[in-house]
Amino acid sequence: MSKNTHVTIIGAGITGVTTAYALLDRGCSVTIIDRNRYAGMETSFANGGQLSACNAEVWNNFSTIMKGMKWMFRKDAPLLLNPSPSWHKYSWLAEFVGNIGNYRQNTIATTKLAIAARQDLFDMAAREKIQFDHEQRGILHVFPDQTTFKKAEAVNALLNEGGLERRAVTPQEIRTLEPALNEPYYGGFFTPSDSTGDIHKFTRGLADACVRRGATFLSDTEVQHITTVPGGVETRILPLGATTPEILKSDSVVICAGIASRRFAAMLGDRVNIYPVKGYSITIPLDDAASRQAAPWVSLLDEEAKIVTSRFGAGRLRVAGTAEYNGENHDIRADRIRPLVEWTRNLFPGVSTEGVIPWTGLRPMMPDMMPRVEPGKRAGVFYNTGHGHLGWTLSAATAQMIADRIMPGVTPVRPTFSIAATQQKAA
């Protein structure tokens, strides 16, 4: 393709916007379409905030299955499966089980990809002067007992094999790293190179940068249909308030549409078996001095509760967790929010939870826990989707990968890391 290639991107979440930015670096003309008024309004709105190579372990193991069965009838369980019949859900779970044999290689590959993504994301923020409450204080993973800690040692060996510097820490070191954390833990692992930030602020800032660089952003616009035609792709769209659809023609299309990617892929003759895995978060305003003093600064990952924290500057704390297999359901359930609030009260009693803001989002997850970053069956069709719980962490790397597939041999006009070297290491 030539440098004046026109690419349509479906979805203005973190993967869509980073893809747009990478394609602009390669001289493409870019149109981003989203059904919301602003970028980053769905799964990229209020996630846990962690840029976490340390969380690269894929979930395809027998331990996850046993926990899911054990917790099936607990409404407040960290992992909750709605047992009601659904062909998509149970066929997806069957494929999930079928990928247990790929657990080791996929965990190592995901770790390498997460490490590779860091610098490019930081470079984007620096170039465009994006302020996103970035805290480079590391991530502290804590374990309540010897059994869970010993299991984590095996996971840590895989993360280390993937190139991640992550070390074991004692209870005394845990208290030194995060003095606000007074709960007695058996031990932990600390990843100094991981960090946190507000995904929504970053996505909005990068979307604005894309528009400044010439991208067209079609907001409040539904995508009704996508089809390939000789020489390109046609996307039928319906802007908010319009009664007659419009046809947008481009050379290529990249599907970055989260859980909707499965539906768009079917239109194009492809199978992208994404299932929505629901997560919850609360954002706690730290409005008083006592709350600011009592809240943690180092990002935490509590293994037993499956809860993470991120500090966004002096004034906000994000607490997130849970995984719920319940179809395309956006309801914010009180019985799923309550454990996040209670966990915060128990561990950080000095933090006021009076002004808690709840949120839920649907992670677009593939059965093998690996993102789909590849061309479709038809010419001009590409996918950058299915990142699951690591969309924020992996987005900058997969954006470079798909841009290289669309524009092979075209050197980015701005410096970036070598994705080719990353792919060789992951092989």
C-alpha positions as CSV (number, residue, x, y, z in Angstrom):
1,M,0.0,0.0,0.0
2,S,1.1,3.6,-0.6
3,K,1.7,6.1,2.1
4,N,-1.6,7.9,1.3
5,T,-3.6,4.8,2.2
6,H,-6.9,5.6,3.8
7,V,-7.7,3.3,6.8
8,T,-11.0,3.2,8.7
9,I,-10.8,2.2,12.3
10,I,-13.9,0.9,14.1
11,G,-13.7,1.8,17.8
12,A,-12.2,4.7,19.7
13,G,-11.1,2.8,22.8
14,I,-7.4,2.4,23.7
15,T,-6.6,-0.1,20.9
16,G,-8.4,2.0,18.3
17,V,-6.7,5.2,19.2
18,T,-3.2,3.8,19.5
19,T,-3.7,2.1,16.1
20,A,-4.8,5.4,14.6
21,Y,-1.7,7.1,16.0
22,A,0.6,4.3,14.7
23,L,-0.9,4.6,11.2
24,L,-0.6,8.3,11.2
25,D,3.1,7.8,11.9
26,R,3.3,5.8,8.7
27,G,1.6,8.5,6.6
28,C,-1.9,7.0,6.4
29,S,-5.1,8.9,6.2
30,V,-7.2,7.7,9.1
31,T,-10.9,7.8,10.0
32,I,-12.0,6.7,13.4
33,I,-15.6,5.7,14.0
34,D,-17.3,5.3,17.4
35,R,-20.9,5.1,18.6
36,N,-20.0,7.4,21.6
37,R,-19.5,11.1,21.6
38,Y,-16.0,10.9,23.0
39,A,-13.1,8.5,22.8
40,G,-12.6,6.0,25.6
41,M,-16.1,5.9,26.9
42,E,-16.6,2.1,27.3
43,T,-14.0,-0.5,28.5
44,S,-11.3,2.2,28.3
45,F,-13.2,4.5,30.7
46,A,-12.4,3.3,34.3
47,N,-10.4,0.2,34.4
48,G,-7.9,-0.8,37.2
49,G,-5.3,1.6,35.8
50,Q,-2.4,-0.8,35.9
51,L,0.2,-1.0,33.1
52,S,1.1,-4.4,34.4
53,A,3.5,-6.8,32.7
54,C,3.4,-8.6,36.1
55,N,-0.3,-9.5,35.4
56,A,0.6,-11.2,32.1
57,E,-0.3,-14.7,33.3
58,V,-3.1,-16.1,31.1
59,W,-6.0,-17.6,32.9
60,N,-6.0,-21.0,31.1
61,N,-5.3,-23.4,33.9
62,F,-7.1,-25.9,36.1
63,S,-6.9,-23.6,39.1
64,T,-9.1,-21.0,37.4
65,I,-11.6,-23.6,36.5
66,M,-11.8,-25.0,40.0
67,K,-12.2,-21.6,41.5
68,G,-15.0,-20.8,39.0
69,M,-16.8,-23.9,40.0
70,K,-16.3,-23.3,43.7
71,W,-17.5,-19.7,43.5
72,M,-20.4,-20.3,41.1
73,F,-23.2,-19.6,43.6
74,R,-21.4,-16.8,45.5
75,K,-22.7,-13.5,44.4
76,D,-19.7,-11.7,45.7
77,A,-17.1,-14.1,44.3
78,P,-14.0,-12.7,42.5
79,L,-14.8,-15.0,39.6
80,L,-18.5,-15.5,38.8
81,L,-20.1,-17.6,36.1
82,N,-23.8,-17.3,35.4
83,P,-24.8,-20.9,34.8
84,S,-27.8,-20.1,32.6
85,P,-27.6,-21.7,29.1
86,S,-25.8,-19.9,26.3
87,W,-24.2,-21.5,23.3
88,H,-21.6,-18.8,22.9
89,K,-20.6,-18.9,26.6
90,Y,-20.3,-22.6,26.9
91,S,-18.6,-23.1,23.5
92,W,-16.2,-20.3,24.5
93,L,-15.5,-22.0,27.8
94,A,-14.8,-25.3,25.9
95,E,-12.2,-23.5,23.8
96,F,-10.8,-21.9,27.0
97,V,-10.3,-25.4,28.5
98,G,-8.7,-26.5,25.2
99,N,-6.0,-23.9,25.5
100,I,-4.8,-25.1,28.9
101,G,-1.9,-26.7,27.1
102,N,-0.8,-23.3,25.8
103,Y,-0.7,-21.7,29.2
104,R,3.1,-21.6,29.5
105,Q,4.0,-20.3,26.0
106,N,1.1,-17.7,26.0
107,T,2.1,-16.4,29.4
108,I,5.7,-15.9,28.3
109,A,4.7,-14.3,25.0
110,T,2.2,-11.9,26.7
111,T,5.0,-10.9,29.2
112,K,7.3,-10.0,26.3
113,L,4.6,-8.1,24.5
114,A,3.7,-6.1,27.6
115,I,7.4,-5.2,28.2
116,A,7.8,-4.1,24.6
117,A,4.7,-1.9,24.8
118,R,5.9,0.3,27.7
119,Q,8.3,2.6,26.0
120,D,6.2,3.3,23.0
121,L,3.2,4.3,25.2
122,F,5.4,6.6,27.2
123,D,6.8,8.1,24.0
124,M,3.3,8.8,22.8
125,A,2.5,10.6,26.0
126,A,5.7,12.6,25.9
127,R,5.4,13.6,22.3
128,E,1.8,14.8,22.7
129,K,2.2,16.1,26.3
130,I,-0.6,13.9,27.6
131,Q,-1.1,14.2,31.3
132,F,-2.7,10.9,32.6
133,D,-1.8,10.8,36.3
134,H,1.1,8.4,35.5
135,E,2.7,7.0,38.6
136,Q,5.9,5.0,38.1
137,R,6.1,3.5,41.6
138,G,5.9,-0.2,40.6
139,I,3.2,-2.8,41.4
140,L,3.2,-4.9,44.6
141,H,1.5,-8.3,44.4
142,V,0.6,-9.6,47.9
143,F,-0.3,-13.1,49.1
144,P,-2.0,-14.1,52.3
145,D,-0.4,-17.5,53.0
146,Q,2.4,-19.8,52.0
147,T,0.3,-21.9,49.6
148,T,-0.7,-19.0,47.4
149,F,2.8,-17.6,47.6
150,K,4.4,-20.9,46.5
151,K,2.1,-21.1,43.5
152,A,3.0,-17.6,42.6
153,E,6.7,-18.6,42.5
154,A,6.0,-20.8,39.5
155,V,4.2,-18.0,37.8
156,N,7.1,-15.6,38.6
157,A,9.5,-18.0,36.9
158,L,7.5,-17.7,33.7
159,L,7.4,-13.9,34.0
160,N,11.1,-13.8,34.6
161,E,11.6,-16.0,31.5
162,G,9.7,-13.5,29.5
163,G,12.2,-10.8,30.6
164,L,10.4,-9.2,33.5
165,E,12.3,-8.1,36.6
166,R,10.0,-9.1,39.4
167,R,11.4,-10.1,42.8
168,A,10.0,-11.7,46.0
169,V,9.6,-9.4,49.0
170,T,9.2,-10.2,52.7
171,P,6.4,-8.9,55.0
172,Q,8.8,-6.3,56.3
173,E,9.7,-5.1,52.7
174,I,5.9,-4.9,51.9
175,R,5.4,-2.5,54.8
176,T,8.5,-0.5,53.6
177,L,7.2,-0.3,50.0
178,E,3.7,0.7,51.0
179,P,3.4,2.0,54.6
180,A,-0.4,2.4,54.3
181,L,-0.8,-1.3,53.9
182,N,-1.0,-2.7,57.4
183,E,-2.6,-6.0,56.7
184,P,-0.4,-9.0,57.6
185,Y,0.7,-10.8,54.4
186,Y,2.9,-13.9,54.1
187,G,4.9,-12.3,51.3
188,G,4.7,-10.7,47.9
189,F,6.3,-9.9,44.6
190,F,7.4,-6.4,43.5
191,T,7.7,-5.3,39.9
192,P,9.5,-1.9,39.9
193,S,9.2,-1.3,36.2
194,D,5.3,-1.5,36.1
195,S,3.3,1.6,36.6
196,T,-0.3,3.0,36.6
197,G,-2.3,5.7,34.9
198,D,-5.7,6.9,34.0
199,I,-6.6,5.1,30.8
200,H,-9.5,7.5,30.0
201,K,-7.3,10.6,30.2
202,F,-4.6,8.9,28.1
203,T,-7.1,7.7,25.4
204,R,-8.8,11.1,25.2
205,G,-5.5,12.9,25.0
206,L,-4.2,10.6,22.3
207,A,-7.4,10.9,20.3
208,D,-7.1,14.7,20.4
209,A,-3.5,14.3,19.2
210,C,-4.7,12.1,16.3
211,V,-7.2,14.8,15.2
212,R,-4.5,17.5,15.4
213,R,-2.4,15.3,13.1
214,G,-5.2,15.1,10.5
215,A,-7.4,12.1,11.6
216,T,-11.1,12.3,11.1
217,F,-13.2,11.3,14.2
218,L,-16.8,10.3,13.4
219,S,-18.4,10.3,16.9
220,D,-22.0,9.4,17.8
221,T,-22.0,7.2,14.7
222,E,-23.3,3.6,14.5
223,V,-21.6,1.1,12.1
224,Q,-24.4,-0.8,10.4
225,H,-22.5,-2.9,8.0
226,I,-19.0,-3.5,6.6
227,T,-18.2,-5.2,3.3
228,T,-15.2,-5.5,1.0
229,V,-15.4,-4.3,-2.6
230,P,-12.9,-4.2,-5.4
231,G,-10.1,-2.0,-4.3
232,G,-11.1,-1.5,-0.7
233,V,-13.8,-1.6,2.0
234,E,-17.2,0.0,2.3
235,T,-18.6,0.9,5.8
236,R,-22.2,1.8,6.1
237,I,-22.7,4.3,8.9
238,L,-25.6,6.1,10.5
239,P,-24.7,9.3,12.4
240,L,-26.8,10.3,15.4
241,G,-30.0,12.1,14.3
242,A,-29.6,11.0,10.7
243,T,-32.3,8.9,8.9
244,T,-30.3,7.9,5.9
245,P,-27.1,5.8,6.2
246,E,-23.9,7.0,4.6
247,I,-21.2,4.9,2.8
248,L,-17.6,5.5,3.8
249,K,-15.0,4.1,1.4
250,S,-11.4,3.3,2.4
251,D,-8.5,1.1,1.4
252,S,-8.6,-0.9,4.6
253,V,-10.5,-1.3,7.9
254,V,-9.2,-2.2,11.3
255,I,-11.7,-3.7,13.8
256,C,-10.8,-2.4,17.3
257,A,-14.4,-2.6,18.6
258,G,-14.0,-4.5,21.8
259,I,-16.8,-7.0,22.3
260,A,-18.6,-5.8,19.2
261,S,-15.6,-7.1,17.1
262,R,-17.1,-10.5,17.0
263,R,-20.2,-9.2,15.2
264,F,-18.2,-7.1,12.7
265,A,-15.9,-10.0,12.0
266,A,-19.0,-12.2,11.1
267,M,-20.0,-9.6,8.6
268,L,-16.6,-10.0,6.9
269,G,-16.5,-13.8,7.0
270,D,-14.2,-14.1,9.9
271,R,-14.5,-15.8,13.3
272,V,-13.2,-13.7,16.2
273,N,-14.6,-15.5,19.2
274,I,-14.6,-12.7,21.8
275,Y,-16.7,-13.1,25.0
276,P,-17.5,-10.2,27.3
277,V,-15.9,-10.7,30.7
278,K,-17.3,-8.1,33.0
279,G,-15.2,-6.2,35.5
280,Y,-16.0,-3.6,38.1
281,S,-14.2,-0.6,39.6
282,I,-14.8,2.1,42.1
283,T,-13.2,5.5,42.0
284,I,-12.7,7.1,45.5
285,P,-12.3,10.8,45.7
286,L,-9.7,11.6,48.4
287,D,-11.2,14.9,49.4
288,D,-9.9,15.2,52.9
289,A,-6.3,15.1,54.3
290,A,-7.0,12.0,56.3
291,S,-8.0,10.0,53.2
292,R,-5.1,11.2,51.2
293,Q,-2.7,10.2,54.0
294,A,-4.3,6.7,54.4
295,A,-4.6,5.8,50.8
296,P,-1.8,3.7,49.1
297,W,0.6,5.2,46.5
298,V,2.1,2.0,45.3
299,S,-0.2,0.0,43.1
300,L,-1.4,-3.2,44.7
301,L,-2.7,-6.6,43.5
302,D,-4.3,-8.7,46.2
303,E,-4.1,-12.3,45.0
304,E,-6.8,-13.7,47.3
305,A,-9.4,-11.0,46.7
306,K,-8.4,-10.5,43.0
307,I,-8.5,-6.7,43.6
308,V,-6.1,-4.1,42.3
309,T,-5.5,-0.4,43.2
310,S,-4.1,2.6,41.4
311,R,-3.5,6.1,42.8
312,F,-4.3,8.9,40.4
313,G,-2.4,11.8,41.8
314,A,-3.2,13.2,45.3
315,G,-6.9,13.2,44.8
316,R,-8.2,9.8,43.6
317,L,-7.9,6.1,44.3
318,R,-9.1,3.5,41.9
319,V,-10.0,0.0,43.2
320,A,-11.0,-2.7,40.7
321,G,-11.5,-6.4,40.3
322,T,-13.8,-9.3,39.7
323,A,-14.5,-11.3,36.5
324,E,-18.1,-12.1,35.6
325,Y,-19.2,-14.3,32.7
326,N,-22.7,-13.0,32.2
327,G,-23.0,-12.1,28.5
328,E,-23.4,-8.5,27.3
329,N,-24.6,-7.0,30.5
330,H,-23.8,-3.5,31.5
331,D,-25.7,-3.4,34.8
332,I,-23.8,-2.2,37.9
333,R,-24.7,-4.6,40.6
334,A,-24.5,-3.6,44.2
335,D,-23.5,-7.1,45.3
336,R,-20.4,-6.8,43.0
337,I,-19.4,-3.3,44.0
338,R,-19.8,-4.0,47.8
339,P,-16.7,-6.3,48.0
340,L,-14.5,-3.5,46.5
341,V,-15.8,-1.0,49.0
342,E,-15.5,-3.4,52.0
343,W,-11.9,-4.4,50.9
344,T,-11.0,-0.7,50.9
345,R,-12.5,-0.1,54.3
346,N,-10.8,-3.1,55.8
347,L,-7.3,-2.4,54.5
348,F,-7.4,1.4,54.6
349,P,-9.9,2.4,57.3
350,G,-8.8,6.0,57.2
351,V,-10.0,6.4,53.6
352,S,-13.5,7.9,53.3
353,T,-15.7,5.9,50.9
354,E,-18.6,8.3,51.2
355,G,-18.2,9.5,47.6
356,V,-17.5,6.2,45.8
357,I,-18.2,6.2,42.1
358,P,-19.0,2.7,40.7
359,W,-18.4,1.6,37.1
360,T,-18.4,-1.6,35.1
361,G,-16.9,-2.6,31.8
362,L,-16.8,-5.6,29.5
363,R,-13.4,-7.0,28.7
364,P,-13.1,-8.4,25.2
365,M,-11.6,-11.8,25.8
366,M,-10.5,-14.6,23.5
367,P,-10.5,-18.2,24.7
368,D,-6.7,-18.4,24.6
369,M,-6.3,-15.0,26.3
370,M,-4.2,-13.7,23.4
371,P,-5.2,-10.6,21.3
372,R,-6.1,-11.0,17.7
373,V,-3.6,-8.8,15.8
374,E,-3.9,-10.1,12.2
375,P,-5.4,-9.7,8.8
376,G,-8.8,-11.2,8.0
377,K,-9.6,-13.6,5.1
378,R,-10.5,-10.7,2.8
379,A,-8.1,-8.2,1.4
380,G,-8.1,-4.9,3.3
381,V,-9.5,-6.3,6.6
382,F,-7.5,-6.3,9.8
383,Y,-8.1,-7.0,13.5
384,N,-6.6,-5.5,16.6
385,T,-8.9,-6.7,19.3
386,G,-9.5,-9.2,22.1
387,H,-6.9,-8.0,24.6
388,G,-9.0,-9.1,27.6
389,H,-7.8,-7.7,30.9
390,L,-4.5,-6.3,29.3
391,G,-5.8,-3.8,26.7
392,W,-4.2,-0.8,28.5
393,T,-1.0,-2.8,29.0
394,L,-0.6,-4.2,25.5
395,S,-2.2,-1.5,23.3
396,A,0.9,0.4,22.2
397,A,2.7,-2.8,21.0
398,T,-0.3,-4.3,19.1
399,A,-0.9,-0.9,17.5
400,Q,2.7,-1.1,16.0
401,M,2.2,-4.7,15.0
402,I,-1.0,-4.1,13.0
403,A,0.4,-0.9,11.5
404,D,3.3,-2.9,10.2
405,R,0.9,-5.4,8.7
406,I,-1.1,-2.7,6.9
407,M,2.0,-0.7,5.8
408,P,4.8,-3.2,5.4
409,G,8.2,-1.7,4.9
410,V,7.1,1.8,5.7
411,T,9.3,3.4,8.4
412,P,7.3,5.4,11.0
413,V,7.9,9.1,10.7
414,R,8.4,9.3,14.5
415,P,10.8,7.0,16.4
416,T,9.4,3.9,17.9
417,F,10.6,0.5,19.3
418,S,11.3,-2.3,16.8
419,I,8.3,-4.6,16.9
420,A,10.2,-7.0,14.6
421,A,12.7,-7.6,17.3
422,T,9.9,-8.1,19.8
423,Q,8.3,-10.7,17.6
424,Q,11.6,-12.6,17.2
425,K,12.1,-12.7,21.0
426,A,8.5,-14.0,21.5
427,A,9.0,-16.8,19.0
